[in-house]
């Protein structure tokens, strides 16, 4: 393999790795957003349960 082919091969590998990294970062971001939504839902439900417990005692 000559040096030009080696450089081309490395460039292809770098481009592929960059694409994989970008995809992983996008997936991570989507998962972080989903976690935040789930955490907000948990907080909302805890408030509802707490409100229900407080009103049922009176």
C-alpha positions as a Markdown table, in Angstrom:
| # | Residue | x | y | z |
|---|---|---|---|---|
| 1 | Unk | 0.0 | 0.0 | 0.0 |
| 2 | Unk | 1.5 | 3.3 | -1.0 |
| 3 | Unk | 1.5 | 6.4 | 1.3 |
| 4 | Unk | -1.4 | 8.0 | -0.6 |
| 5 | Unk | -3.6 | 5.0 | -0.1 |
| 6 | Unk | -2.6 | 5.0 | 3.6 |
| 7 | Unk | -3.6 | 8.6 | 3.9 |
| 8 | Unk | -6.9 | 8.0 | 2.1 |
| 9 | Unk | -7.6 | 5.0 | 4.3 |
| 10 | Unk | -6.9 | 7.0 | 7.4 |
| 11 | Unk | -9.1 | 9.9 | 6.2 |
| 12 | Unk | -11.9 | 7.4 | 5.6 |
| 13 | Unk | -11.5 | 5.9 | 9.0 |
| 14 | Unk | -11.5 | 9.4 | 10.7 |
| 15 | Unk | -14.6 | 10.4 | 8.8 |
| 16 | Unk | -16.3 | 7.2 | 9.8 |
| 17 | Unk | -15.3 | 7.7 | 13.5 |
| 18 | Unk | -16.5 | 11.3 | 13.4 |
| 19 | Unk | -19.9 | 10.2 | 12.0 |
| 20 | Unk | -20.2 | 7.5 | 14.8 |
| 21 | Unk | -19.3 | 10.1 | 17.4 |
| 22 | Unk | -21.8 | 12.6 | 16.1 |
| 23 | Unk | -24.5 | 9.8 | 16.1 |
| 24 | Unk | -23.6 | 8.8 | 19.6 |
| 25 | Unk | -23.7 | 12.4 | 20.8 |
| 26 | Unk | -27.2 | 12.9 | 19.3 |
| 27 | Unk | -28.4 | 9.7 | 20.9 |
| 28 | Unk | -27.0 | 10.8 | 24.2 |
| 29 | Unk | -28.7 | 14.1 | 23.9 |
| 30 | Unk | -32.0 | 12.5 | 23.1 |
| 31 | Unk | -31.7 | 10.2 | 26.1 |
| 32 | Unk | -30.8 | 13.1 | 28.4 |
| 33 | Unk | -34.0 | 14.9 | 27.2 |
| 34 | Unk | -36.0 | 11.8 | 27.8 |
| 35 | Unk | -34.6 | 11.4 | 31.3 |
| 36 | Unk | -35.5 | 15.1 | 32.1 |
| 37 | Unk | -39.0 | 14.5 | 30.9 |
| 38 | Unk | -39.3 | 11.4 | 33.0 |
| 39 | Unk | -37.9 | 13.2 | 36.1 |
| 40 | Unk | -40.5 | 16.0 | 35.6 |
| 41 | Unk | -43.2 | 13.4 | 35.3 |
| 42 | Unk | -42.1 | 11.8 | 38.5 |
| 43 | Unk | -42.1 | 15.1 | 40.3 |
| 44 | Unk | -45.6 | 15.9 | 39.0 |
| 45 | Unk | -47.0 | 12.5 | 40.1 |
| 46 | Unk | -45.4 | 12.9 | 43.5 |
| 47 | Unk | -47.1 | 16.2 | 43.9 |
| 48 | Unk | -50.5 | 14.7 | 42.9 |
| 49 | Unk | -50.0 | 11.8 | 45.3 |
| 50 | Unk | -49.0 | 14.3 | 48.1 |
| 51 | Unk | -52.0 | 16.5 | 47.4 |
| 52 | Unk | -54.3 | 13.5 | 47.4 |
| 53 | Unk | -52.8 | 12.3 | 50.8 |
| 54 | Unk | -53.2 | 15.8 | 52.3 |
| 55 | Unk | -56.8 | 16.2 | 51.1 |
| 56 | Unk | -57.9 | 12.7 | 52.1 |
| 57 | Unk | -56.8 | 13.2 | 55.7 |
| 58 | Unk | -59.0 | 16.2 | 56.2 |
